[in-house]
């Protein structure tokens, strides 16, 4: 549950640049409800992006997508699952959009353009991400809006990423949509000179999307490979758009380093395998070498260290250790000091405290963890980390209370299983 074992999702954040991995009606098994949920996860953002590009209205596009989903809920159980369910949803949304387009003088021309996006239009979602990340919007609102509209995350998932109440996220999204409409923000990838002021928010979106996929905040599944695929695909696409940005390369390397040990993260029963216990022979060492080389090239070429490069370097330190005991915790602690200087946050301070435990012991780390109570009291991994430190210091009852609270705060089934097992220890 802590980065002494398996780096938490907040510490995280590939394949080739090109079409986003997806599924068609031919390989989507199961009942209509599960199929629809999967199609919405994988394609709703792309569908919305195409509708927004033509309608120029976030709310109208979202309404069309929602209406198509509701229609599928009614019809698929009776009529069966379409061969290409994502195209079916788009067709329904297109038809429902006729009433919206009729209010425009050129609706016939626009309607003719409303077709299911072709694979070569792979930058549609990236264009929408840059639209949502316009500097006229508050930084937190930009990221929340993008994760909701483009990436399809729920307000609950976004709230978990920000460690804030759902109501706060909902307000940010509503205000951001209104601002885009009022300000007439254009739907386009900005010119090269405009990229720097938006890039940080775009990187944050991809990073948080990967986090949610790497270790889900919902009870549906322990991890969401479709979101991980999305994040890596978008990072690679962004790298092709901005090849001279070291932080883009850093984020892509970070994602690929984490993915390289994916085969060892869960056992056959789907239980989380902590970093100390993972079979490192199952890691993709070729992918680790490639990701590390990508990070090294970016660092040497630009010499502008940033948060994603530093986080990737931390993960590389873990990946380079042949066995857990060989982990260079002293170097990791130095890197966390750099990260705190570049991008201070309570979660980063928590991770630094975990590294300090391995260098200076649990007694030295516990006061640093305790100092974060106000900021992280609703964060399951803070309680789980504190439990590990207390247990190491012989405070079994206090550790048990912390594990119990962590269990109450997480919905992830793999984390719940691990914490439940710990609560059975004497």
WOPE-V505617 format. One record per backbone hydrogen bond with DSSP energy under -0.5 kcal/mol. NH is the residue of the N-H (numbers start at 1). CO is the residue of the C=O. If there is no record, write none. Layout:
# WOPE-V505617
<<NH,CO> <NH,CO>>
This chain:
# WOPE-V505617
<<5,2> <6,2> <11,8> <12,9> <25,83> <27,24> <29,27> <35,31> <36,32> <37,33> <38,34> <39,35> <40,36> <41,37> <42,38> <43,39> <44,40> <47,43> <48,44> <49,45> <50,46> <51,47> <52,48> <53,49> <54,50> <54,51> <55,51> <56,52> <61,57> <62,58> <63,59> <64,60> <65,61> <66,62> <67,63> <68,64> <69,65> <70,66> <71,67> <72,68> <73,69> <74,70> <75,71> <76,72> <78,75> <79,75> <80,76> <85,82> <88,84> <89,85> <90,86> <91,87> <92,88> <93,89> <94,90> <95,91> <96,92> <97,93> <98,95> <99,96> <101,97> <102,98> <103,100> <104,101> <107,104> <110,106> <111,107> <112,108> <113,109> <113,110> <114,110> <114,111> <115,113> <121,118> <122,120> <124,121> <127,123> <128,124> <129,125> <130,126> <131,127> <132,128> <133,129> <134,131> <137,134> <142,138> <143,139> <144,140> <145,141> <146,142> <147,143> <148,144> <149,145> <150,146> <151,146> <153,147> <158,154> <159,155> <160,156> <161,157> <162,158> <163,159> <164,159> <169,165> <170,166> <171,167> <172,168> <173,169> <174,170> <175,171> <176,172> <177,173> <178,174> <179,175> <180,176> <181,177> <182,178> <183,179> <184,180> <185,180> <188,186> <194,191> <195,191> <195,192> <196,192> <198,194> <198,195> <199,195> <200,196> <202,198> <203,199> <204,200> <205,201> <206,202> <207,203> <208,204> <209,205> <210,206> <211,207> <212,208> <213,209> <214,210> <215,211> <216,222> <224,213> <227,224> <228,224> <229,225> <230,226> <231,227> <232,228> <233,229> <234,230> <235,231> <236,232> <237,233> <238,234> <239,235> <240,236> <241,237> <242,238> <245,242> <246,244> <248,245> <249,245> <250,246> <251,247> <252,248> <253,249> <254,250> <255,251> <256,252> <257,253> <258,254> <259,255> <260,256> <261,258> <262,259> <264,261> <265,262> <267,271> <270,267> <273,265> <274,272> <275,5> <277,274> <278,274> <278,275> <280,278> <282,279> <283,280> <284,260> <285,283> <288,284> <289,285> <290,286> <291,287> <292,288> <293,289> <294,290> <295,291> <296,292> <297,293> <298,294> <299,295> <300,296> <301,297> <302,298> <303,299> <310,306> <311,307> <312,308> <313,309> <314,310> <315,311> <316,312> <317,313> <318,314> <319,315> <320,316> <321,317> <321,318> <326,323> <327,324> <329,327> <332,328> <333,329> <334,330> <335,331> <336,332> <337,333> <338,334> <339,335> <340,336> <341,337> <342,338> <343,339> <349,345> <350,346> <351,347> <352,348> <353,349> <354,350> <355,351> <356,352> <357,353> <358,354> <359,355> <359,356> <360,356> <361,356> <361,357> <365,361> <366,362> <367,363> <368,365> <369,365> <370,366> <371,367> <372,369> <373,370> <376,372> <377,373> <379,376> <380,378> <382,379> <383,379> <384,380> <385,381> <386,382> <387,383> <388,384> <389,385> <390,386> <391,387> <392,388> <393,389> <394,391> <395,390> <396,394> <399,395> <400,396> <401,397> <402,398> <403,399> <404,400> <405,401> <406,402> <407,403> <408,404> <409,405> <410,406> <416,412> <417,413> <418,414> <419,415> <420,416> <421,417> <422,418> <423,419> <424,421> <425,422>>
